[in-house]
Amino acid sequence: MSEQLNKRITRICGLLQSAASQTRVLSHLRWDGQIRDKFLADAALELPVVEYPAYDAEPVLELVAEARRLMQQSPIDDWLERQALALENSARMLLACGTAEFFSWSRSVYGAPGDVLLDQVSTALTLAGDFDDVLQQLNGFYGSHLDQVDVTSDELAGKLESAVAEMFGPDAPEILVVDELSANALAGRERIRIRRNANFSDKDVDQLIHHEAGIHVATSLNGMYQQHLPVLGSAHPGTTRTQEGLAVFAEFITGSMDLDRLRRLSDRIIAIQMAVDGADFIEVYHYFMERTGSRQQSFENSRRVFRGGVLTGGAPFTKDIVYLDGLIRVHNFLRALVANGRADCMLLLFCGKLDLEDIPVLCELSQMGLCKQPRYLPSWASDMRFLLSYLAYSGFLNTINLRKISSHYENLLRSAPLVEMGS
């Protein structure tokens, strides 16, 4: 019976992996570089004209249906159904590209800025607004005292190449500098691509090493080695929130995060809500111009909001809300592991592409011998002495009334004059 169960699970995972290979969301939503060039040449006065390739959802839906026919009633099958539903919704989202219906499917997969989070109070939009308020308070200090070193895409490629060689040895992905990309950098199991004309800083180098290589590449490779659970090697929208949250947490825990990065994450959420409320591409572009002052970057930021959706407003692509939401979820989950004495689950986060809600089932699959330990770990996760002490302290702070303490120091600082600091 046990061998039959193992074969059934592996068979379903194989079908879902095949379905995931045909739901390449970001590739399908890619814009040709000529769209950007024309928009900027026309002084940002005309909405871009974007056409998407036809998408055939039937092969994915058939694979999902075949997988469901093999499912039974168990927690493991519930996990498999969650993967199936995410893939089905992703395929329907791609089928709806360029229509108002696209937003409904995007929301079903990634959520929307106003959706309530796990605390039943906050939303991604309120988190972004809170971050923005704090960043506004730091504007003067940031411009005067926090130096930044510019890095070219070729220099970044060289540093990434050295880093992945050390991390992954013979499994290291190829590093490519390309002319067009849907982000400043994108990572897969076999290659990391960097957009040639993107602007990078010294902090971006560390962020990309720990975010793209340390998380996205590592979990892809670890999933590739899950011979019984091949779906863990496939990136799909159902795992995006946890994957991006873990990757942003990696930026924090390694000291790679900076205020510019936080501002970008917050701005994107605010811009998505603007589009939900009816703002068109040009209005969102001008919002980003006020924030960045860069025509190229403002276009790219706006493109992230509208790719796949309706450029006249009302139906954006909502993927970018998951970064802050995912970060909060991952951080709190890690603290819960320590608070509940379940540090044994820590390594499962890296065994492939997964969602936090999958952890109990992956514990069961690990006990059955089907889920293997990760082959590659980011450096910060390998140093358990530091990580567990940090998470224990972070959790301990929750036992203190921080609101009263914050109020005390707010009153203390109110009477303190500003200090003229040297650069």
Secondary structure, DSSP 8 states (H G I E B T S, - for coil): -HHHHHHHHHHHHHHHHHHHTT--HHHHT---HHHHHHHHHTTT-S-----------HHHHHHHHHHHHT--SSHHHHHHHHHHHHHHHHHHHHHTTTSTHHHHHHHHHH--TTSB-TTSS-BHHHHHHHHHHHHHHTHHHHHHH----EE-HHHHHHHHHHHHHHHHGGG--EEEEES--SSSEEE-SSEEEEETT--EEHHHHHHHIIIIIIIIIHHHHHHHT-SS-GGGG---HHHHHHHHHHHHHHHHHTT---HHHHHHHHHHHHHHHHHHTT--HHHHHHHHHHHH--HHHHHHHHHHHHTTSBTTTTB---GGGHHHHHHHHHHHHHHHHHHTT-GGGGGGGGSSS--GGGHHHHHHHHHTT-S---S---HHHH-HHHHHHHHHHHHHHTTS-HHHHHHHHHHHHHTS-------
